Amino acid sequence: MIKMETIRHYFPGLSELQVQQLAALYNLYADWNVKINLISRKDIENLYERHVLHSMGIGQFVRFKPSTTILDAGTGGGFPGIPLAILFPETSFLLIDSIGKKIKVAQSIADSIGLTNVQTKHNRIEEVTTTFDFVVSRAVMTLPELVKSIRHLIKKEQINAIPNGLICLKGGDIQQETAPYSKQMIRVDLSDYFKETFFKTKKIIYIPL
């Protein structure tokens, strides 16, 4: 089980406030997990490795500039959105999920740690009308389904080092679902960033749109 020391090792530039916000997540999620099954009971002990650090892997791939807008599609209880919002306090995040009780948890946790750059909505992707620089997601649906659902939500104007688009966290064998995007996508193995065994099969898939 990895702890906050590991997070600080991989992200040495964290402010004291960011460290405090990240450190608060375990108790908050553990308390909520008793009421609502957000994370498997066995997995709550691995919160920092399998959920927090996993989400923050996107922050190793790209450093979002201030004023960037990001949609977290299918956030569940707040992943990857909440760890990323802690990491990028000047970036605006909208977290959506089709399950209302999970969105309530995400909003409660954001409020509890004082995140002012997070909004949450009980919405399906199809109901979103605002545009964003990036959509982030963690294995909510296959890539073709997701690309089709969010393509129209991507802003045309670019302010970051990479073009606007979709950034997904994926695991396992994804060769078939990534095949239609092989010429345009960038695939990054999270084991390039993190040495823990859990990350050996975990990947970031970035598709400019």
Beta strands, then each sheet from edge to edge (+ up, - down):
strand 1: 69-73
strand 2: 92-97
strand 3: 118-122
strand 4: 134-138
strand 5: 165-171
strand 6: 186-189
strand 7: 202-208
sheet 1: 3+ 2+ 1+ 4+ 5+ 7- 6+
end
